[in-house]
Amino acid sequence: MGREWEAVAASCAKEGRDYGDFLLGLTERELIEREQRAAERRIKGAKFPVLKTIDSFDFAAQPTINELLMRQLLSGEYLEARENILLIGNSGTGKTHLATALGFAACTQGRKVRFWSATALVTHMLELREQQDLKRFLTQIEKHELLVLDELGYVPFSKDGAELLFEVVSRAYERLSLIVTTNLPFEQWTEVMGSERLTGALLDRVTHRVHIIEANGESYRLKDARKRHKKPRKG
């Protein structure tokens, strides 16, 4: 308010508005700036590896992805219903981009979000368990409204790691929403979790009230590699 009052006063004087309008205008600017700062803190706290939005995603290059559903999910209604989102498909098809875009949208809507790669989350929890600090971390997880688990399926977990991941999913169940990206179909999740019983219980929780988005197009990275290979060499 100290920074803006002169500009607001000048605007009111020029337009012939009274003191009530001056105070209203000043308060509105204060609220807008507070909301912007709060959104910036939420985005920073989410720990996105790279900030991505839906505007920079090329749906034409990945026609297998349900664009209409993605844009509907950006409204954030799934968060109110504690629903999950599962992005399944080939490596390099933009699943992480879409998950990040959904997380970013949630941050701008006032939601507390945390992004983890599945492997990094499990590794972190194993370290915390050694330090006898795991309980506090799990309590913090429950305070979020959206948890993004990226790249589930790329690295198999140990028995202890799989059980800790299941603990996170169990705590999230019907308390907050999950976004999970994976390159594995359901029948192969046992390869990562190591136990059919644990895999079944985890899938039961993840797929209850879930939106599934399939991304089965060609990898962006492979396309770029082909383009570079086809370019004629200079000289």
C-alpha positions in Angstrom: 0.0 0.0 0.0 2.9 2.3 0.8 4.3 1.8 -2.7 1.0 2.1 -4.6 -1.0 4.8 -2.7 0.3 7.8 -4.8 -0.6 6.2 -8.1 -4.1 5.2 -6.9 -4.6 8.7 -5.4 -3.6 10.3 -8.7 -5.9 8.0 -10.7 -8.8 8.8 -8.4 -8.2 12.6 -8.5 -8.0 12.5 -12.3 -11.3 10.5 -12.6 -13.1 12.5 -9.8 -13.5 9.5 -7.5 -14.0 9.9 -3.8 -12.0 8.6 -0.7 -14.1 5.4 -0.7 -13.0 4.5 -4.2 -9.4 5.4 -3.3 -9.4 3.0 -0.3 -11.1 0.3 -2.3 -8.6 0.6 -5.2 -5.7 0.5 -2.8 -7.0 -2.6 -1.0 -7.7 -4.4 -4.2 -4.0 -3.9 -5.3 -2.9 -5.2 -2.0 -5.0 -8.3 -2.2 -3.9 -9.0 -5.8 -0.2 -8.7 -4.9 -0.7 -11.0 -1.8 -2.4 -13.6 -4.0 0.4 -13.4 -6.5 3.1 -13.8 -3.8 1.2 -16.7 -2.3 0.9 -18.5 -5.7 4.6 -18.0 -6.3 5.4 -19.6 -2.9 3.1 -22.5 -3.7 4.8 -23.0 -7.1 8.3 -22.9 -5.5 7.2 -25.2 -2.7 5.9 -27.8 -5.2 9.5 -28.5 -6.4 8.6 -29.0 -10.1 11.8 -30.1 -11.9 10.9 -27.8 -14.8 7.9 -25.5 -14.9 5.5 -26.5 -17.7 2.1 -25.2 -18.6 -0.6 -26.6 -20.9 -0.1 -23.8 -23.4 3.3 -25.2 -24.3 2.1 -28.8 -24.9 1.7 -29.9 -28.5 -1.5 -32.0 -28.6 -1.2 -32.3 -32.4 2.0 -34.2 -32.0 0.4 -36.6 -29.5 -3.1 -37.4 -30.9 -3.6 -40.4 -28.6 -3.9 -38.0 -25.6 -7.5 -36.9 -24.7 -7.1 -33.1 -25.0 -10.7 -32.4 -23.9 -10.3 -34.4 -20.7 -7.0 -32.7 -19.9 -8.5 -29.2 -20.3 -11.5 -30.2 -18.1 -9.1 -31.4 -15.4 -7.3 -28.1 -15.4 -10.3 -26.6 -13.7 -9.4 -28.5 -10.6 -12.7 -30.1 -9.9 -11.1 -33.5 -9.4 -9.3 -32.0 -6.4 -12.6 -31.2 -4.7 -13.7 -34.8 -5.2 -10.3 -36.3 -4.1 -10.0 -38.0 -7.5 -6.8 -39.3 -9.0 -5.2 -38.9 -12.4 -3.2 -41.7 -14.1 -1.0 -40.8 -17.1 0.0 -44.1 -18.8 2.0 -44.5 -21.9 5.3 -44.7 -23.8 8.4 -42.9 -22.6 8.9 -39.4 -24.0 5.3 -38.7 -24.9 4.8 -35.8 -22.5 3.3 -37.4 -19.4 5.6 -35.4 -17.1 4.8 -32.2 -18.9 1.0 -32.8 -18.5 1.4 -33.8 -14.8 3.4 -30.6 -14.2 0.9 -28.5 -16.0 -1.9 -29.9 -13.8 0.2 -29.3 -10.7 1.0 -25.7 -11.8 -2.7 -25.0 -12.4 -3.6 -26.4 -9.0 -1.0 -24.0 -7.4 -2.5 -21.0 -9.1 -5.9 -22.1 -7.8 -4.7 -22.0 -4.2 -3.8 -25.7 -3.7 -0.8 -27.0 -1.9 1.1 -29.3 -4.3 4.2 -31.5 -4.1 6.0 -33.1 -7.1 8.2 -36.1 -6.6 9.8 -38.7 -8.9 8.6 -42.0 -7.5 12.2 -43.2 -7.1 13.3 -40.0 -5.3 10.4 -40.2 -2.9 11.1 -43.7 -1.9 14.8 -43.0 -1.5 14.1 -40.0 0.6 11.7 -42.0 2.8 14.2 -44.8 3.3 16.8 -42.2 4.5 14.2 -40.6 6.8 13.4 -43.9 8.3 17.1 -44.4 9.1 17.0 -41.0 10.8 13.8 -41.9 12.6 12.1 -38.9 11.1 9.7 -40.6 8.7 6.5 -40.0 10.8 6.9 -36.2 10.6 7.4 -36.4 6.8 4.3 -38.5 6.3 2.3 -36.1 8.4 3.5 -33.2 6.1 2.4 -35.2 3.0 -1.2 -35.3 4.4 -1.3 -31.5 4.5 -1.0 -31.3 0.7 -4.0 -31.4 -1.6 -2.2 -32.8 -4.6 0.8 -35.2 -4.8 2.5 -35.9 -8.2 4.4 -39.2 -8.4 6.4 -39.1 -11.6 8.0 -42.0 -13.5 6.6 -44.9 -11.6 7.9 -48.1 -13.2 11.3 -47.1 -14.4 13.2 -48.5 -11.4 11.9 -51.5 -9.3 11.8 -50.9 -5.5 13.1 -53.0 -2.7 10.6 -54.6 -0.4 11.0 -51.8 2.1 10.8 -49.2 -0.6 7.6 -50.7 -2.0 6.0 -50.8 1.4 6.9 -47.1 2.0 5.4 -46.1 -1.3 2.2 -48.0 -0.4 2.1 -46.1 2.9 2.1 -42.8 1.0 -0.7 -43.9 -1.3 -2.7 -45.3 1.6 -2.4 -42.0 3.5 -3.4 -40.1 0.4 -6.4 -42.2 -0.3 -9.6 -40.1 0.0 -7.6 -37.3 1.7 -5.8 -35.8 -1.3 -5.5 -36.3 -5.0 -2.7 -38.2 -6.7 -1.3 -37.7 -10.2 0.8 -40.7 -11.3 2.8 -41.0 -14.5 4.0 -44.5 -15.6 5.2 -46.3 -18.6 3.8 -49.6 -17.4 0.4 -51.2 -17.9 -1.3 -52.4 -14.7 -0.4 -56.0 -15.2 3.3 -55.1 -15.0 3.2 -53.1 -11.8 4.2 -56.2 -9.9 7.6 -56.0 -11.5 8.1 -52.6 -9.7 6.4 -53.4 -6.4 7.7 -56.9 -6.1 4.5 -58.3 -4.5 1.2 -59.2 -6.1 -0.6 -58.5 -2.8 1.0 -55.1 -2.4 0.5 -54.2 -6.0 -3.2 -55.1 -5.9 -3.8 -53.1 -2.8 -1.9 -50.1 -4.3 -3.8 -50.3 -7.6 -7.1 -50.6 -5.7 -6.5 -47.2 -4.0 -5.0 -45.4 -7.0 -7.7 -46.5 -9.5 -10.6 -45.8 -7.2 -12.2 -42.6 -8.7 -9.5 -42.1 -11.3 -9.2 -40.3 -14.6 -6.9 -42.3 -17.0 -5.1 -40.5 -19.8 -3.2 -42.7 -22.3 -0.2 -41.3 -24.1 0.8 -43.9 -26.7 2.3 -41.8 -29.4 5.9 -41.6 -30.5 8.6 -40.2 -28.2 9.4 -36.5 -28.7 13.1 -37.3 -28.0 13.1 -40.0 -30.8 11.5 -37.5 -33.2 14.1 -34.9 -32.4 16.9 -37.4 -32.8 15.6 -38.4 -36.2 15.4 -34.8 -37.3 18.9 -34.1 -36.3 20.1 -37.3 -38.0 18.4 -36.3 -41.3 19.9 -32.8 -41.4 22.6 -32.6 -44.0 26.1 -31.9 -42.6 27.7 -28.6 -43.5 30.8 -28.6 -45.5 
